[in-house]
Amino acid sequence: MSRLLTILLGSAALATAAHAADAPISKADRALHDRVLTLDTHLDTPEHFARKGWSMTDRHDVKVDGTQVDLPRMDAGGLDGGFFVIYTPQGALTAEGYRGARDFALERATQIREMVAAHPDKFELAYTADDAERINKAGKKFVFQSIENSWPMGEDLTLMQTFYATGVRLAGPVHFKNNQFADSSTDRPIWHGFSPLGLRWLAEANRLGIVIDVSHASDDVVDQAVQLSKVPIIASHSGAKAIYDHPRNLDDARLKKIADAGGVICINSVYLKNTTASPERAAALKAIGPAADSETATEAEMVAYLKKRAEVDAKLPPVRASFEDFVASLLHTLKVVGPEHVGVGADWDGGGGVIGFEDVADLPKVTARLKAAGYTDADVAAIWSGNVLRVVRQAQDYAAKQTAMK
């Protein structure tokens, strides 16, 4: 089942709570936003690439079909590209489980490449930081690939080379549950950090030039990744625990630890406040049945389910975070680590989006708030892409040097 459909956005009535997020963007702020290279480090949009009747080049509406990223909205929001995610829900740590996960993840990687191949005038695969800049100058969107949850690699780390060949340049070891590589932030520890296989996973990522992503990983994994990685690491979609105390968020000490090692924390639009549903709302949602599966349902079935969901939202509105909550997490992290170590990874199409910040068309609001908070044009450029591309270059430079030494 789509992760997005488990955290669908609420009714249009909630948009009145957007407050400052609805303030018009000044011409100067919009010009700056359009001028800087803008990327997001965690786009779960590939889960829609096989969706019947859905196209990346059509404009969609989050309130109609639940999606948050497509080419027209990337243009509207000035999003130049990002890391398109190969996400695999955690399953059994068995030979059979590994085989199924491997096949699923390779198919998702193929879907990403096929989307790009189908629109060569609009998108291009990126393998290096220089590629991203070149593709942007050519007027196209750049598509990096990333892995969320390395479970599909099983116990065969040669598969990391396979995924690298497809274009993967960022990988996280774990998701909501512990696996063969590491402990999750939302599970009881079994390894107290990386497993022995996970330590080999980390070394192989360094060898290939794949950036290590610690979002979803336990605090022990974060600490060990900072200590053991030969290059800086990234948290592709995380937040500040000081704003909302949730296991998925990072405390100030770890924010600093990642930054002190040269890494980047990319701010998420999830886990910003307690959004637990009331018993009445939970019962109403249960009554309308399970969400339609985006990969097997027809577009009509998807829209029908979303309509039912909207009716529940109108009667029993969900508790949702707002753009102000997102900005609070962003500004807090900037205060702790500085603009050289912060990025944006809002978790679009994976559960992200808040009141007043509903899809990628809203991205210029972030630039406006950064400028209002006193950050310079250079700071804004670093936050939107410069910091992340620096780490990508560092990882690839390290890998190249290791190859040259052989």
N, C-alpha and C positions, 0 to 999 in steps of 0.2 A: 504494500500500500504506500502511496506517496506520503512522504513526511509532511509536505505542504498541507495536504488535506486533513492532517490531524491538528493543524494549528491555523485554520482558515481565518481570514480577516473578518472583522465584524461588519455591522451594517453602516450604511452611509451616514446615519444620524450621528454616529460617534465622531465623525470628522469635525464636528463643531468644537471638539476639545483640542484642536490642533494649536490654538493660541498663536505664538509667534511664528510657528512654522508656516502660517498662511501669509505672513508679511511678504509683500512683493520683493522680488530680487532686483537690486539696483542694476543699471546698465553696466556699471564698472565691475560689479561682482560677477555678472553673467559673462562679461568679456574675459575676465580673469579665468573663470571656470572653463570657458571654451578654449582658452589659450594653453592651459596646462594639460599635460598628459594625465588622463584619469583612468584608474583601474580599480577593480574590486577583487579581493583575493579569494572570494568564496561564492561562486555562482552555481547553484544547484540546478540550473535550467536544463542541463542534459536529460533530466528525468522526463522532460516533455518532448524530446526529440522524436520518440517513437509513438507519441500520442496521435491517435487517429484524427485526421482533419486539422492538426495544429501545425503551423509554420512559423519559423523564426523570423521570417520577413514580413509577416502580417502584424498589424497592431491589435493587441488584445487588451482586455479590461480586467483588472484584478478582481473587481466586484462581480464579474460574469463568469470567468473561467479559472480564477484563482492564481493566474500566473503573473509574474512581476518583471520579467525581462524578455524583450524582443528587440529587433533592430529599430523599429520606429521609436520605441521608448528609450533605447540607448541613445539615439540621436537627440531626442527631446531633453534627456538628462545629461548629455555631454559625456557619456560613458564610452571611452575609447577601446576598452577591452578588459580582460581579466583572466582569472583562473577558473576554467569550466571543470566541474567536479565529477570524478568517477567515484560515486558513492555506493557502497554495498552494505545493506543492513546486516548486523552481526548475526551469525548463526553458529552451527555446531563446529567444534574444534576437532573434526574428524577428517579422514581422507576423503570421504564422500562430500562433506561440507566444504572442504577446501576446493575440490574439483568444481562443484557448482558455483562457488563464489568466483573462482578464477574465470570461468566461462562467462558469467554475468558481467564481471568487470571489463573483460576484453571486448564484449559486445557493446558495453557503454562507451568504451574508448573508440570503437569503430563508429558508433552513432555520432560522436563528436566530429570525427574526421569526415564522415559523410555529409554532415550539415555544412561544414566548411567547403567541401568539394562541390556541393550543390550550388554554392553562392560565391564563386571565386572573385567576383567583382566587389563583394561586400565584406568578406571575412578571409583571414589567412591565419594558418597555424604559426605560432611563435615558439621558438626553441631557445632563444637567448634574449637578454635585455635589449641588445641592439636590434633584434628582429622587431620587438614591440615598437621601438621608436621609428624604425623604417616603415613598418606597416601603417603606423599612424600618419606619417608624412604622405603616404600614398593614398590616404583617404579611406582606408579600410579599418575594420575592427580586428584587433589581434586576439588570438585564442590560445592561451596557455592551457595545459591540462594539469590537473592535480588529483591526488588520491586521498579520499577521506575514508579511513579504515583500511589498513593493509592486510586484513584478514585474507583476501583473495590470493595473496602470495603463498599461503600455506606454510610449509616448512622448506620451500624451494626458493632460495633467494636469487636464483638465476632469473626468476620472473621479474625482479626489479629491473634488470637489464631489458627485458621484453617491454615493460611499461615505459621505460626511458626511451626506447626506440619509437614508441607511439607518440611521444611528445610530453610525457609527464616530467614536470620540473619542480613539483612540490608534493610532499607526501606526509600524511600523519599516520602514526602506527596503530591508532586505536579509535573506537567510537564510544558509544554509551556503555558497552560491556567490556570487561577484560578479554583479552585474546592471547594468542600465542606469543605476541611480541611485548606486551606492556599492560599496565593497569590503566583503567579508565578513571576519570574524575568522578564518575557517577556509579561506581561499583565498589564492592569491598576488595581491598588489595589482596592479591595472591603472590605477586612478584616483588612488591615494595619498590616499584620502579619498572625498569626494563627487565625482561627475562634474558637468559643467556642468548637465546636466538634473537631477541630484540636488540641486544648490543651489537650483534653481527649486522642486523638490519640497519642500524645507525651508521656503522662503518661503511657499509655498502652504499648507502645514500651519499655519504661524503665522497666516496671514491668516484661515483658516477657524476656528481654535481647536481644532485637532487636536494633542494632545500627541505629541511626538517620542519614539520608543522606540529606544534604541541597543543593546539586546540583539541579539547576533549580528553587530553591526557591528565593523569593524576599529578599532584604537586611533586611527588618523588620523580616522576618521569621528566617533568619540566626541569627540576634541579639537575638530574643526570644528563639530560640533553645539553643544557648550558655548559656543564662541566666537560663532557666528553666530545661534543661535536667540534670538528676542526674549523668550522665556519659558523657565523651567526645563524640563529634559528628564527622562525616566525611563528606567531600565533595567528592563524589566518582568519579566525572569527571568534574572538573572545571579548570579555568586558572586564570592568573594574569591580572587584568584590566590595570595595568601599561604597559603591553606589547600590549594589544589591548583593547580599551575601548568599551566593549560590555556588555549589561545587564547580560549575562550569566557568566561573569567573576567577580572575587572578588577583591575589592580594598585592598590596603595594610592594612588599619585599620581592615578590617574583616579577612584577613589572620591572622593577629596577634591575633585577638579576639578568633578565633577558636583554634589557637595554644596555647594561654595562658590558655585556659580551658582544654588543654591536647589532643585536636583533631588533625585530619590529613587532609591535602588538597592533593588530588590525581589529578595529572596534566593531562589535556585533550589534544588531538591533533586536537581540533576543536576551532573555534573562536580565531584564532591566527592572522588574518589579514582580511581586507575587500575582500571578494571573490564574490561580487555581479557580476552576468553575464552581459555582454554588451547587448544592445538591439538586436544586430544581432544574438548573441548566443542564447538568450532567444527565439527569433523567430524560429531559426533552431531546437531547442529542442521541441518547441511546434509542429512543423511540423511533427516530427517523431511519435507523439502520446504519450499517457500516458505510463509510465513504466509498465512492466509486474509485476504482483503481485507474489511475491516469494512463496506464500502459495497455489496458485491455478494454476499458469502457469506450463507448462511442462518445463523440462530442455531445450529442443530445443527452446521453445518460449523465455525463459530467455536469452539464448545465442544469439538468433536472435536480440532481443532488444539491448543487450549490444554491438553487432556489429554495429548497427545503431548509437548508442551513441558514439562509438569509431570513427566513420566516422565524426561526428560533432566535436568531440574533436580535430581531426587531422586538420580540416579546421579552426575551431574557438576555440583554446585551452582555457580551463577554467583557471581562476585565482585561484591558489592554494597556500597554505602556504607550507613551507619547513620544513625539520627536524631542521634547524637552528632556525626557529620560535618556534618550540616546545621546543628546548633546552633553548631558551631565557626565555620562561615562567617558565620552570623547575628551572633554575638557579636563576631567580629573586625571585621566591617563597622560594627557599632554603636560599637565602640571607636575606629575610625578617623574616622567622620563624625558620630557622635552620633545619638540617637533621633529627631531632627527630619528625618532624611534617609534613613530605612530603611523598607522595606515587605516584603511577602511575595508572591512569584510563583513557586510551587513547580513549575510546569509539569505540573500534573495532566493526565492523559490525553494527554500529549505526550512521555512518557519519564521524568517525575518519579516520586517515591515512593522511599523507602529503607526499610531494615529498621527497624521500629518506627514508621514514618510512612508508612503504605501507601495511605491515601486521605483524603478531606477529613473523615472522621469523627474523625481523629486531631488535628485542629487545636488543641483545647484544650491539648495537650501543649506547644505553643509558648508560650502564655500562661503556663503554669506555670513553664517554664524562664526566661522573661523576668523573672517576679517573683522567682524564686530567684536570679537574677543581680543583683537589686537595682534593677530598673527600676520606676518608679512607675506607678500606674494611668493617669495622663495619658500617660506614655511609651507604654504598651501600646496605648492608644487611637490615638495618633499613628501607631504602627508598623502597626497593623491597617488603618487607613483614612485617618486625618486627614492624613497627609503627602501621599498620592496625591490625595485630593480637593482639597487646597490647590493642587496643581499644575494639576489640571483647571480649577479656578476661575480661576487666573492665565491659563491659555491662552485661556479663553473671554472673560475680561475684556479681554485685549489685543485679541482679534478684534473684540469689540463696540466698542471705542474706535476701531479703524481704520475700521469701518463708519460710525461717527458723524461722523468727520472728513471723509467724502466729501461 
